[in-house]
Amino acid sequence: MEIAGGLAIGGGAPLVFIAGPCVIESERHVLMMARALRKAADDAGVPFVFKSSFDKANRTSADSFRGPGLLEGLRILKTVKSEVGVPVLSDIHEPSQAGPAAEVLDVLQIPAFLCRQTDLLLAAGRTGRPVNIKKGQFLSPGEIRNAVEKVRSAGNERVLVTERGASFGYQNLVVDFRSLVVMKETGCPVVMDATHSVQHPGGLGDRSGGDARFIPFLARAAAAVGIDALFCEVHDDPRAAKSDGPNSLPLGAVGELLRQVIAIDAVVRSV
């Protein structure tokens, strides 16, 4: 599946790295992160897609930082595309955002909490842009097929599916790596989100917690199963991040993780 400018995901294409800060904190910060992540990906020989959200509409608290909003956020992401020269991905939360977002974004992302919202999936599908559906924490892997078929019913076959953990009691997630195999049966490229999978939803009371030390282990395990892309929320200073800091991969750890994942991926593809 082609994403933009010849970059492809799935179908035997090289593993792709999708990464960026959870939310757009400022134009300056986003450009710095995009440039640093592109360099790390280039050094590892990995195709790269930049991800950051213009609006985090599902924050735990009404007082939490949500981002710059649709128009300003898209302007910033357009700048990332032109100045850094990478494809960009971001979330949409309601059908009315699909059209404007598709004018800038190379990939529209459906948040996990909204993966069953029919009108949102249809609106995303109608844009013709690739659509990345994050599997809800409340879904079995087989159920993601229903969301995929909603996008396809809009005439759009360019669909990706992302594993990001399943609810395991209160405020905890667990990854069943069999889900990567089951989700592959949809015929869609499969993405592993190794950072949201270590999140503790609402675990800090008014915000989510997480345990970032497990990110490399989940990423390496997913590469051993076989994935088409690795998704990571990355921050240069996770403790100061305005969203999802506890489950963000530190920027300085990206290069080594990519080298490990690519090494494992190469073994899997060779057998």
N, C-alpha and C positions, 0 to 999 in steps of 0.2 A: 504494500500500500504506500503510494507516494504521499508525503506530507507537504513538502515544499522544496522547490529548487533541486529536484532530483533526490532528496533525502527520503529514504523508504524505511518502513517498519514492517517486519514480518516477511513471510515468504522466502526465508533464507537470507534476508538482508542482515548486515552486521547489527549487533546489539546497539541500541540507542540509549543515550543518557538524557533523561528529562529532569531538570532540576532548577531550583531558584528559591528565594525566600518565600515563606507562606503567603505573605501579603506585601503589596507595594507600600513601603514605608516612606519613600521619597524618590524622586527621579534620580538624584545623585546616588543613592544607595543601590537602586536597581541597576543602574548602568555599571557601577563598580562590581556588583555581584555577577552580572552577565559577562563582563569582560574576564573576570577571574575564572568563572566556570568554563567559559569557552576555552581559555588557555589550558586549564586542567584536562578538559576533554580532548583538545587537540594534542596535548602531550601524550595522552594515553591512546590516541588514535581512535577515538570514539565519536560518532556523530552526536550532535548536541541540540536539544530543544530547550529553550528557556521557559520556565514556568513561574508565574507569580499572580496572585489574585488581586483584582481591582476592588473587590468587595467581598468580605467574609460575612455573609448574611446569616451564618449559623453559629455565631459566637455564643459561648455559654452565658455571658452576662450582657445586658443592654449597655453597660458602661465600657465594654471592651472595644478596642480600636478595630475598625472595619476596613479601612483603606480609603483611597481617594475617590472612589465611586466610578461609575461606568465611563463617563466622558473623559475625565482627567486620567483615569487609569488606562484607557485605550490610547490616549495621546502618548502617554509614557511608554507603553508597550510598542507603539509604532516607532518611537524614537529608538528603542532597543533594536528593533529589526533593522532600521536604517544605519545606525551607528555601530552596532556590534556585528551585524550581518548574520543573525541566527533566527530560525523560526521561533514563534512564540505561542504559548498555550495559556489559557486562563479559564476560570469557571464562569458559567452563567447560572443564574438562579431563577429566572422567570422567562417565559416565552418572548416577551417584548425585548429582551436583551440580545436575542439570537442574531437578528439582522445586523444591528450596529456592530456587535462583536465580530461577526463573520467578515466585516469589511477590513478588519485589522488582524485578527487571530488566524493562525495557520491550523490550529486545532481548538475546537470547543470542548470544554470539559463539563461533564455532568457530575455534581458532587454526590458522594455516597448517600447522603440523607435524602436526595431527590431522585434517585435512580429509578423509581417507579412512577414518576410524574409524567403521565402520557403527553400532555400538551407541551411540556418542556422538551421531551425527547423528539416529538414530531417537529417542533419549531427548529431544533438544532439540526435534525436530519434534512429539512427542506433547504437549508442554506447551502448544502453540497459540500461543506467543509468536513474534514475528518472529525469524528466525535469520539471522545474518550469517556467511556462510562465507568465510573468507579463503583465497584460492587458494594452495596450497602452492608453495613455491619450486621444487619438483621436478615440477610439473604443467604440461602445455600448457594454454592457455586453454580448448580444447575439452573437456578432461577434467573440468572443473569441473561439467559437466552431470551426471555420475554422482553427485556429492555432492548436487547439488540434487535429483535424483530420489529419493535416499534419504530426504531430509526430506519431500518430497512424498508418498512412499509411506506416511508416518505420518499422512497426512491434513492436512498443513500446507502451504498454498500461499504463506505469507508468508516468502519467502526473498530475501535480498540476497546478492550476490557481490562480493568485494573483491579488487582487484589490488594486490599488494604486492611486485612484482619477481620475477624468476626467477634461479636460480643461474647465475652466469657465471664458471666456473672456481672456484677456492678463495676463500672469504671475500669474495665480491663478488656484487652483484646488478645486473641490468639490466632496464629496463622496455621491453617490446615494446608499443607503443601500439596495435598491431593487436588485442591481447588484449582491450581494452575493447570493441571492436566484436564480437569473437567471443563474449565473455561476455554481451553484451547479447542475443544470440540465444537464450539460455536463457529469456528472458521475465522475468528478474529485474532489479530495479534494480541498477545498477552503481556501486560505490564505488571511489574511488581513494585508496589509502593512500600519500601522498607522503612519509611519514617512514620507515616501515620499508623503503621502496624504496631509500633511500640508506644502509641499514645495511651494515656489513661483519661478517657473522656470525662470531663467534669471533675477530674481527680483532685484538683486543688480548690474545690468549692465554687469559686466564681470564674474559674478557667480550667482548661485541661492541663494535666500533667503528662509525664512520659518518662521513658527510660532509654535514653539515646545510646547507652552502651551496647544494646542488642542490635542496633542497626546493621553493623557489618556482618553479623552472623546470619541474619535473615536475608541480606542481599546475596551473600555467598551461597546459602542454601538454595535460594530461588534460581541462581545461575546454574546450580547443579541439576535442578529439575529441568530447566530449559525455559527461558523467557525471551521475549523479543525486545523488551526495553526495561530499564531500571529507572524508577521514579524516586527522587529524594528531595525533601525540603532541606535547604542548606542555608546557613547563616554564618556570617563572619564572627558574630558574638551571640551565641544562642541565649545567654543569660539576659541580654538586652533586647531580644527579639520582641516585636509587638504582637506576635501570634505564633503559637506552637514552638516556642523556644525549647521546652523540655524534650521534644521529640524531633529536633532538627539535627542534621549532621553538621558538625563544625566544618567551615570552609577548608581549613587546613588538613582535614582528613580525607578530602575528596580524591586526591591523586592516588593515594595508596589503595583506597577501596576500589577505584576503577581498575587499577592494575590487577588486583586480586580477582575481581569479577570477570574481567576479560580473559584471564588465564584459565579460569574454570569454564567459562563459556566456550573457549577454544577446544578444550578437552571433550565437552559434551557434543559439540558439532562434529568432532572427528570420529566418533564411534557410531 
